[in-house]
Structures are given as structure tokens and as C-alpha cells.
């Protein structure tokens, strides 16, 4: 590459790096996007073996077309297509009475009326309507604007002309388990709803209830990417290069260059120097504020904050299976839709059981005889993912990182297959790809300890405190150095927020105007007074 000077250097070409690069390039800035791995996309990864395709990392896209980048860069003209299964989730139990959530709320309520009774079904309808409103008017819009201090946000919501702000504040500090009780939801429906949140390793007892409505609403409106999740990063990659951005892969950063107390570029591990007016990083706080700088170049409180950064205690184990045919679940004779769910939970129908399972995992206790996994037969919805007549299956369960995975990974896979077969007796496995938590870290180095969200979701690492109060708005105390990855507000899970916010903040700091409009959800939130 001849040019070694740019307006902006971005570290990390995962989803947030790609998004940030696309917008800054469109604004007319020269941008260099650096990726340590041999390909871009981060967790948007798809592997193929003998005609079977697997998504070992991201697969369920909660925000999908809500992400501004999809429309702003016309990603659907660049090979992207989302698939929205009508049956979003199913809980399969030994009593052969599946419990389903459809994308259509009326269908869900009709099914629940038969399964758990009219009273519980109507309570679910009320709760779901509130969760949808909280998400559409508050949680989704705030995904695409900089973080606000907690007190400032509470006051803003309380004085909004739409009472949704006050109603949201009333429940926002409840842990998920308490929120479900507030709405009068009981088992087995209570456990089924809780699965949509706890499947990500999030505790139902922790005071992060303000994100619970978003997970319930969006995990019953989630999408798959046709052809595999890598198609999303591929479409982003095409958009970024079309805007003139230079992408360098196999280009790990060693240090951020400093000149006159300001970030002035980076030096790669091979010694290459790249100069720029701005450096933006999408990697984790320990790399950002410890590895990339000398000790005296970073304010002490910033480096101390990075040293205290906590990784997730619970990661994921995956067994990706080539199947002779699609699984047929217990109870599907009378409820055939049970075979068509995007996400299928195996026997997780007790709130107590889910809570105990999470607690045990947080204590590094791992019972392979009781994995409580969930499955997806992606080829049911996207035939390209498996040879004709066969099926591509995915078993995933919560698992602690601190196990001897080299020793137990195949035993765990065998247990997973055995437990899946208890609920789908026709399961016929042709081949297995194991993917323990250690593989996650080996593939994506800022997912330390298999931390899929680039750091724990805990009260002190969320909202205005992600990664710390000094940096949660992308700006940092180090002049010309910005952060906009999953370890920054609003967080991970391929939601498109950090990279989008980062681009807008950087442009504002440079005194430049955006060449795109704010998302419609943000405009609406401002119109009803829940956002300024």
C-alpha cells in the first residue's frame, strides 16, 4: 500500500469497525480500516464443510434491518437478505406439549391460550405490548445515540410528554425475574420468556432489567441471514470499499502513535507506521488503554479502569452438526409448528431450574449431563445451508470458560447430541464440528475468555459506565483517540450501535456535518420528548 497517511485509522474490522468506516468514508474522510485477522467481520462468521454451512458465532440477528447501516448503504443490493421465521422460538418438553412464540403476536396469544390458559395468555399480551412500546420508543432509539448519565436520562424520561418514559422508569430497575412477576407471568410461560434473555448468559436476578424488554421483543422478531451470517459482513465490506475506504487485513496493531500528547496514528506489529488525524478503536479496554499506549501516555484512572474490566463468567459451547434429516420434536405430531422454530429450547420450562443453572455456571460448575441447551436447524429456513435432503443443525449451551476444553470438548458434544436426541428421537448425525469457549477466544482475540459481548454485562459495565464514564460516549481523555466497539455503550450482539455512534461523534469533533439523516426511530423518540 503506497498511502500511509489518512484522516482516520480504525482498529478492528468487525461489524462496528465496518460501520464506522462506511460512514466516515461517506463523509469524505480518507479512512484506513485495520484487521488483525485474515478476514473482516468479527463474529459474523460462516464456515462450510462438505456442503454444510454453520454459523459458529453470531446467528440470531435481533436488530437486523433496524440497524441504520442496512438502509443507508443499501446492503440489500449487495447480497444481504434477512429471513424472519414465523415460528421464532419453541420450548420442547417431555410431556409432548411444546410452547411456541410466533412473530405474529395474535398467533402467539392464541397458542398460549390453548397451552397455558386465557388468563396467562392475556397477561403475556399486556406485557409484550409494553415491551414493544418500551423498545420502539426508548431502547431502540437510544441504541443509536451517545450514552446519557443515568440521572439525566431518568429525568428526561419523567418529563417527556409521552407517558411511556415514566412507565419505563417504573420497571427499569427491576431484575428480569421481578419484572415477570410484576406482570403476573407464571411457569411454564415465565421460564419460556426468561429463556430469551438467559440464553445469552445473563442472570435473571441481576439489576439489568432495563434491557430485558428489548431482548424479549427482539428475540421474538429476530432474523437469520440468508447464506450465513458472513453475508452481512460481506455486504458491509462491499459498501466500505465502494466508499473508498482502504482495508488492511492481517494487520495487527502494536501501538498507537502519540505526538504532542495526541493520538497521531498507529504502528503495526510488522513495523509499518500509519499516520492519521484520528484513531478509533473497536477492540477491548485492556488493548485500548494498556497494550496500545505507554504507561505515562494514559491518565491513571483510565488505565486502572481498564485493569478492572471484567470478562463474562459464562461463555458458549457449540456443536454444529451435519444431519441426515431435519429433527422432529416431541409433540410435533399434534403441533407441527414445533419443528419450524428458529430457536428451540430443550426442556427449559422451570424458572427455578434456569436460575439455578445460571448460578452454578457463574460458580464454574458445569454439569454435562444437564446442559439445558437450545438448538437451531437453520436449513429449515435457508435451504442453501445444507445439501438437499439433509439438514444443518446447531446445538448451543451456556458453559464456563475455565474448564479443560481440550480434554472434554468431544465428551461434551456427545452429551449434547444425546440430550438433543431425547427431544428429537430421529436425530441422525453425520458429522460434528465442536466449538468450545476456548475456540471463541482463539479466533477473536478481544473475546477474551470466550466473552462474546467483549466484556461482562453488569451494572458497573453498562450504559454510561460502558467501558467507563469517561469513554462511554466514544470520546476519550486521550485527544484524537476514540472507542466504538462492543465494550462501549450500548454494547455487543451485532446491534450496530457503537460503530454508528462513533462515526457521528468523530464527525462532530472534527466540525463536519453528517451526510445522512438520523434514523426514523431516533426522530420519533425526539418528537415525543423521550430524547433530546
Secondary structure, DSSP 8 states (H G I E B T S, - for coil): ----EEEEEEE--SHHHHHHHHHHHHTT--EEEE-SSSSS-TT---EEETTEEE-SS---BSSGGGSHHHHHTTGGGGT--EE--SEEEEEE-TTS--EEEESSHHHHHHHHHHHH-HHHHHHHHHHHHHHHHHIIIIITGGGGS----HHHHHHHHHT-SSTHHHHHHHHTTS-HHHHHHHTT--TTHHHHHHHHHHTTT--TTSS-GGGHHHHHHHTTS-BEETT-THHHHHHHHHHHHHTT-EEE-S--EEEEEEETTEEEEEEETTS-EEEEEEEEE-S-HHIIIIISS-GGGS-HHHHHHHHT----SEEEEEEEEEESS----TTTTT-GGGGG-SEEEES---HHHHHHHHHHHHTT---TT----EEEEGGGT-GGGS-TT-EEEEEEEEEESSS-HHHHHHHHHHHHHHHHHHH-TT--EEEEEEE-HHHHHHHSTTSGGG-TTSS---GGGSGGGSS-TTTTTSB-SSBTEEE-STTSTT--SS-SHHHHHHHHHHHHHTT---SS---HHHHHHHHTTS--
